[in-house]
Amino acid sequence: MLENPKNITEIREEISDEELTSFAQAIKTRYGIDFTNYEKKSLKRGVARLITKHELGSLVGLWAMILRDREFFFSCIDDLLVNLTELFRNPEIWLKLKNDVLMQLKDKPTLSIWHAGCSTGEEIYTMAIVLKDNALYEKATLLATDLSTQALGKAKEGKYSSMLWNKYTSSFQKYKNIGKLDTYFEVGEDHVIVKDFVKKNIDYQKHNLVQDPMPKKFDIIFCRNVMIYFDDVLKMKVLNLFYKALNKDGFFIIGYYDMLPDQSKDLFVLHDPVTRIYRPK
Ligand SMILES: C[S@@+](CC[C@H](N)C(=O)[O-])C[C@H]1O[C@@H](n2cnc3c(N)ncnc32)[C@H](O)[C@@H]1O
């Protein structure tokens, strides 16, 4: 145990941009995972979180551990990234989906939906519930992808703490004030678990937006609160991937805090500024 360990902010401030870039480069060379164009401030926060959690003192300590121990590195990804998410997050989006987006797509013979950066699954289960609620689930296929194996494992399990149940129920009621969220979950004392009929049409795959191709086409792509960690160069790379993977009559949905570079106007036009829904150009 270190004496008077520094706090996360102090550690973060000690890391220079150059050190961070070399660190990201070393990870890329060793493990093929590319964080080099991640937004520096949030990556530094993630690195500082790891140094504190494992009492490694400084970036040098973390660097040595990560390059030495592959398993340790993969267990670190969740701390490097932030995977906060929730069921029916921003209820107005789900209402807009129901009343506008799904109305426009409902007559298609099939519906394919991709949640890129799905984290622990709450967002894709929200979509699945909205599809069920609108009798569109049976013709839909949903793809949940994330870089983090741990987050994806939790997504597959669909098991969430009951401590959040009241919050989730209240968000659900803003989407729909009749009907019950527990139709879709086994509600236990400590946990709630997504029922199998909600999971049935969901495929879960590890996928790195920065490096991996996406050969399929989709009617709706969600990428909410993922690009906040990317710089503009990386955002454009990923936006091109989404553009190619989106059907011409499709919809692209980003998070409230995701800022798109100006160049993205060549690819997408804003459909609804409130819920940050775009359409391909
Ligand atoms: C804040 S969560 C967003 C969860 C969900 N989309 C939402 O808004 O509720 C961000 C997720 O992006 C994932 N992520 C970060 N970089 C990624 C990348 N290069 N490829 C795929 N997923 C990535 C993280 O692992 C994390 O689970």
The ligand as an ORCA input file, in Angstrom:
! r2SCAN-3c Opt
* xyz 0 1
  C     -21.382      5.274    -22.136
  S     -21.495      3.709    -22.890
  C     -22.897      3.936    -23.922
  C     -23.957      2.915    -23.703
  C     -25.263      3.164    -24.469
  N     -25.030      3.351    -25.876
  C     -26.016      4.343    -23.897
  O     -25.886      5.455    -24.383
  O     -26.753      4.162    -22.914
  C     -20.130      3.718    -24.010
  C     -19.775      2.324    -24.541
  O     -18.942      2.490    -25.687
  C     -18.051      1.397    -25.721
  N     -16.927      1.712    -26.631
  C     -15.924      2.633    -26.465
  N     -15.064      2.586    -27.500
  C     -15.542      1.639    -28.361
  C     -15.111      1.138    -29.608
  N     -13.994      1.583    -30.179
  N     -15.844      0.159    -30.214
  C     -16.974     -0.321    -29.642
  N     -17.448      0.116    -28.436
  C     -16.740      1.082    -27.808
  C     -17.640      1.242    -24.267
  O     -17.107     -0.035    -24.003
  C     -18.971      1.495    -23.552
  O     -19.640      0.290    -23.272
*
